[in-house]
Amino acid sequence: MTEPIIEKKICNSCLGKPQPLTEFHRVRNRPDGRSTICKTCSKKKHRAYYLENRDVIIEKAKAHASAHPEETLRRVKEWA
């Protein structure tokens, strides 16, 4: 017996109306292959985390850049 194809899903965070699966990030270890939180809520959650921990994140990035100057320079050149 084949499983039914799911086309829409409800976000566990905002509990809004059903959204298409394209609005959920892919997660391989989930039965339906999609996250339980929609992309919009996920973005809000990550942004809030960044704002709360901005100083720590920036310090870690600076420490990594100073510890790996060749890699940092290569990435900057590729970006430019």
Backbone as CSV, one residue per row, in Angstrom:
resi,resn,N_x,N_y,N_z,CA_x,CA_y,CA_z,C_x,C_y,C_z
1,MET,0.844,-1.178,0.000,0.000,0.000,0.000,0.889,1.241,0.000
2,THR,0.628,2.171,-0.875,1.416,3.390,-0.949,0.862,4.437,0.011
3,GLU,1.754,5.275,0.473,1.338,6.328,1.392,0.753,7.498,0.609
4,PRO,-0.197,8.208,1.200,-0.786,9.347,0.484,0.245,10.462,0.305
5,ILE,0.152,11.156,-0.803,1.058,12.263,-1.078,0.529,13.507,-0.365
6,ILE,1.361,14.078,0.488,0.984,15.273,1.242,1.394,16.489,0.429
7,GLU,0.484,17.410,0.215,0.777,18.608,-0.553,0.859,19.858,0.320
8,LYS,0.234,19.831,1.490,0.230,20.993,2.378,0.523,20.551,3.803
9,LYS,0.978,21.513,4.604,1.362,21.221,5.973,1.105,22.459,6.826
10,ILE,0.882,22.269,8.134,0.671,23.380,9.060,1.929,23.550,9.911
11,CYS,2.383,24.784,10.044,3.569,25.114,10.834,3.275,24.920,12.316
12,ASN,4.203,24.284,13.036,4.040,24.073,14.481,4.299,25.342,15.289
13,SER,4.888,26.347,14.665,5.195,27.569,15.374,4.066,28.587,15.254
14,CYS,3.652,28.890,14.029,2.619,29.910,13.845,1.218,29.323,13.796
15,LEU,1.101,28.009,13.586,-0.193,27.322,13.529,-1.184,28.036,12.606
16,GLY,-0.664,28.568,11.515,-1.500,29.268,10.549,-2.223,28.300,9.641
17,LYS,-2.676,28.820,8.529,-3.379,27.988,7.563,-2.395,27.031,6.899
18,PRO,-2.877,25.930,6.340,-1.985,24.987,5.664,-1.217,25.661,4.526
19,GLN,0.070,25.365,4.457,0.951,25.956,3.445,1.514,24.860,2.559
20,PRO,1.906,25.196,1.327,2.517,24.188,0.459,3.850,23.718,1.043
21,LEU,4.255,22.520,0.710,5.501,21.955,1.234,6.722,22.781,0.852
22,THR,6.631,23.555,-0.211,7.770,24.387,-0.609,8.066,25.478,0.407
23,GLU,7.136,25.739,1.327,7.340,26.740,2.375,8.039,26.171,3.604
24,PHE,8.467,24.915,3.546,9.157,24.255,4.648,10.509,23.753,4.151
25,HIS,11.555,23.966,4.959,12.885,23.477,4.595,12.895,21.956,4.568
26,ARG,13.772,21.394,3.745,13.898,19.942,3.677,14.685,19.424,4.873
27,VAL,14.212,18.307,5.440,14.874,17.629,6.550,14.779,16.140,6.247
28,ARG,15.889,15.518,5.982,15.889,14.127,5.528,15.366,13.131,6.549
29,ASN,15.581,13.380,7.828,15.195,12.384,8.833,13.740,12.513,9.298
30,ARG,12.957,13.397,8.703,11.537,13.516,9.024,10.742,12.604,8.089
31,PRO,9.650,12.035,8.549,8.862,11.131,7.701,8.380,11.768,6.392
32,ASP,7.997,13.057,6.464,7.521,13.717,5.246,8.636,14.460,4.518
33,GLY,9.844,14.471,5.086,10.990,15.103,4.445,11.034,16.611,4.577
34,ARG,10.198,17.181,5.435,10.148,18.635,5.607,10.209,19.014,7.077
35,SER,10.654,20.233,7.348,10.743,20.756,8.706,9.354,20.904,9.311
36,THR,9.292,21.016,10.633,8.010,21.222,11.309,7.666,22.710,11.401
37,ILE,8.636,23.575,11.094,8.453,25.021,11.164,8.612,25.606,9.765
38,CYS,7.721,26.508,9.367,7.782,27.099,8.028,9.016,27.997,7.900
39,LYS,9.376,28.315,6.667,10.565,29.122,6.398,10.464,30.509,7.026
40,THR,9.281,31.083,7.036,9.091,32.417,7.623,9.366,32.391,9.128
41,CYS,8.794,31.430,9.829,9.021,31.322,11.279,10.471,30.972,11.580
42,SER,11.060,30.123,10.754,12.457,29.747,10.939,13.362,30.967,10.803
43,LYS,13.074,31.809,9.820,13.863,33.023,9.612,13.738,33.961,10.812
44,LYS,12.518,34.118,11.337,12.300,34.972,12.514,13.060,34.432,13.721
45,LYS,13.026,33.105,13.904,13.698,32.470,15.037,15.214,32.668,14.959
46,HIS,15.799,32.471,13.768,17.237,32.630,13.610,17.653,34.094,13.752
47,ARG,16.829,35.007,13.274,17.139,36.427,13.393,17.131,36.852,14.865
48,ALA,16.153,36.376,15.617,16.081,36.704,17.047,17.300,36.161,17.782
49,TYR,17.721,34.934,17.434,18.906,34.350,18.064,20.136,35.198,17.757
50,TYR,20.276,35.618,16.498,21.425,36.431,16.123,21.438,37.750,16.897
51,LEU,20.293,38.405,16.981,20.240,39.687,17.687,20.574,39.535,19.167
52,GLU,20.164,38.430,19.784,20.468,38.194,21.197,21.937,37.850,21.422
53,ASN,22.575,37.219,20.436,23.943,36.728,20.599,24.918,37.370,19.616
54,ARG,24.590,38.554,19.132,25.372,39.223,18.096,26.841,39.377,18.463
55,ASP,27.121,39.866,19.654,28.501,40.126,20.069,29.333,38.845,20.085
56,VAL,28.777,37.771,20.604,29.490,36.495,20.679,29.756,35.957,19.267
57,ILE,28.758,36.039,18.393,28.897,35.542,17.026,29.974,36.321,16.280
58,ILE,29.976,37.641,16.424,30.978,38.474,15.751,32.371,38.176,16.289
59,GLU,32.508,38.010,17.589,33.820,37.688,18.173,34.350,36.357,17.656
60,LYS,33.481,35.351,17.561,33.901,34.048,17.039,34.332,34.159,15.586
61,ALA,33.618,34.948,14.806,33.972,35.134,13.398,35.319,35.843,13.262
62,LYS,35.552,36.851,14.090,36.837,37.565,14.059,37.980,36.645,14.483
63,ALA,37.758,35.831,15.504,38.781,34.901,15.972,39.123,33.884,14.884
64,HIS,38.107,33.381,14.203,38.331,32.413,13.125,39.080,33.070,11.970
65,ALA,38.716,34.300,11.626,39.375,35.008,10.526,40.845,35.273,10.838
66,SER,41.146,35.634,12.079,42.545,35.903,12.431,43.352,34.615,12.561
67,ALA,42.705,33.506,12.888,43.393,32.222,12.997,43.620,31.582,11.626
68,HIS,42.823,31.966,10.619,42.932,31.395,9.276,42.988,32.510,8.234
69,PRO,44.080,33.299,8.223,44.129,34.463,7.319,44.140,34.087,5.831
70,GLU,44.786,32.978,5.465,44.844,32.597,4.052,43.454,32.240,3.534
71,GLU,42.733,31.457,4.310,41.381,31.061,3.919,40.463,32.283,3.819
72,THR,40.581,33.199,4.780,39.757,34.402,4.784,40.055,35.258,3.563
73,LEU,41.332,35.429,3.248,41.721,36.217,2.096,41.221,35.586,0.795
74,ARG,41.315,34.259,0.701,40.845,33.558,-0.506,39.341,33.759,-0.686
75,ARG,38.576,33.626,0.404,37.117,33.799,0.305,36.759,35.234,-0.086
76,VAL,37.483,36.228,0.455,37.212,37.621,0.128,37.506,37.876,-1.346
77,LYS,38.605,37.331,-1.849,38.952,37.503,-3.260,37.921,36.850,-4.173
78,GLU,37.443,35.650,-3.794,36.427,34.969,-4.591,35.132,35.757,-4.602
79,TRP,34.773,36.329,-3.469,33.536,37.091,-3.371,33.616,38.363,-4.223
80,ALA,34.777,39.026,-4.154,34.955,40.291,-4.902,35.101,39.959,-6.362
